[in-house]
Amino acid sequence: MDSIKIVLCGAAVNKALHVFHSLSQMQFMLLFSRQGKLRLQKWYVPLSDKEKKKITRELVQTVLARKPKMCSFLEWRDLKIVYKRYASLYFCCAIEDQDNELITLEIIHRYVELLDKYFGSVCELDIIFNFEKAYFILDEFLLGGEAQETSKKNVLKAIEQADLLQEEAETPRSVLEEIGLT
């Protein structure tokens, strides 16, 4: 009985993400540690490097200064900031003023679920040493700041296929195999 509820809940989240994916446009996503070290950044709006650094510094300081029991939403400039802490990492997103904060929290949570599935209980070191894979997973999930694929299964299947292609490309082959004679 409980497993049916979980499946229905997952389906409801998928449907909610799918319905709202075209309504919300994420401006950027930042992942940073409790010490303020930036671990991942994805920008969906064109900004200069100087402006990106300024925004990052400001937001990291602002989010880290907040108490744990405070709301995970805050108004900042003309945007809404939605953040969530998972273990030692903060996942921080900026959305437009009219966008839904709860959907953004679901998007953050879905990304964390994808990372957990791929890495098996993701931690900060996984992001540090496999940052290209963390970016790849994010790019399979979000496109231009909008959820492009809401199914965890489909995203993980695409990642698995990409891993197989990469593994195949890195496997040394003989000259005869290269020209198809074996």
N, C-alpha and C positions, 0 to 999 in steps of 0.2 A: 504494500500500500504506500509506504514512504517513497519507494523508488518511482512510483507513478507521479507523485507530487513533485519530485525533483525534476523529472522529465518535463512535466507540464510547465514548471517554473522556468526551466531552461528554454522551452519553446516560447514562452511569453516574453522572455528577455530578448530572444532572437527577433521576434515579431516587433517588439518596441524599438530595438536598434534599427531594424529594417525600415520601419515607418518613419522614424525621425532622422535617418542618416542623411537625407537630402535637405533637411531643414536646418541642420546645424553645420557650421563651418568652423573648424578648429583653426586658430591662428598659429599656434605652436604647441609643442609638447616638450617639457624638460624633465629629465630624471636626474636627481642629485641626492647626495648622501647627507646624513645628519651633520656631517662636518662641513657641508657646503660645497663639496667637490662635484662638479658637473660630470655626469656619467653618460648622458645621451641627450641630444637636442635635435628636434625636427621642426623646421620652420616651413609654414605653408603660405607665408606672405613674404614678399621681397623687402628685406631690410639690409642696411649696411652692416658690416661686421662690428663697427663701433656701436651702433644702436643695439645689435643683438647682445653684445657684451654688457652694455648698460642695463638692458632689460633683465638679463640673466642675473646680474649682480643684485639689482633691486629686488627681484622676486625671491631669490634664494634668501636674502636677508629678511624679507617680510614674512615669508612662510616659516622659516626657522624660528623667528621671534614669537610666533603664535603659540599659545598654550594647547596641549593635546585635546582638551575638551571643547575647544572653539570650533565653530562651524568651518566646514571645508570649502566654503565659497567666500570670495571677497571681491568687492568692486575695486578695480585698479585702472586708472586712466579711463578710457572709454570701453574697457573690456571687463569681462567677469573671469576671475581666476578660480579654477576648480582643482583641488589637489587632494591627494590621499597618500598616507604613509603606509607602506608595506615593509615590515622588518626595518632595515636601515636605509631604505630608499624612499624618497618622495617622488611621486608622479604628479606633475603639475601641468595643467593645460589652460590655455587662454581661449575664451570663446567670445563671440559677439554678444552684445547686451541682450538681444532678444532670444538667444539660444537657451536651451533647457539644461540646467546644471545637473539634474539627475541622470539624464541621458549621457552626459559627459562622464559622470561617475561610473556609469555602466560600461562606457567605452574604455575607461582606465582599467576597470576590473577585468574586462574581457582580455585586454592586452596582457595583464598580469597572469590570467589563466592560461593564455597561449604560451607565455614564457615559462610558466610552471610545467605545463605539459611537455614542452620541448626539452627544457633543462632538467626536469624532475626536481621540483622545489627550488626555483630560481633564487639566487642570492646576488649580492652586489658583485662578488668576484666573477660570476658568470657573465654579467654585463661588461665588466672591465676587460676580461680576457676573450670574450666572444662578442664584442660590440657590433661587428659586421652582421652577425646572425641576429642580434637584437634589432638592428635597423631593418634587416630583411623581413623579419616577422612583422614589424610595425608597417612596413610598406605593403606586405600582403594583406594586412588588415585595413589600413587607412590609405586613402588615395586623395591627395589634395586637401587633407584635413577632414575628409568625410569617410565614414565606414563604407568600404567597398564590398566587404564580405563579412557577414555576421555569423556564419557557421564556423565554429571552432574546428569541426571535422574537415571542412573544405580548406581552411587556411593551413591546418597541419598537414593535409595531404599535399598541398602545393609546396610546402616547405620540404617535406620528405622527398618529393620528386626532384626538387632543386638540389638537395643534398646528394641524391643518387647521381644526377648529372655531373655534379662537381667531383664526386668520388670517381666516376668513370673517366672524366677528363684528366684527373691526376694520376690514374693508374698507368704505370709504364707499359708500353706495348712494343712488340718487336716490329721490325720493318715489314715483315711479311703480313703481320696482322693489320698494320696501317694501310696496306694496299689491298687487303681483303683476300689474301691467298692462303689463309689457314682456317 
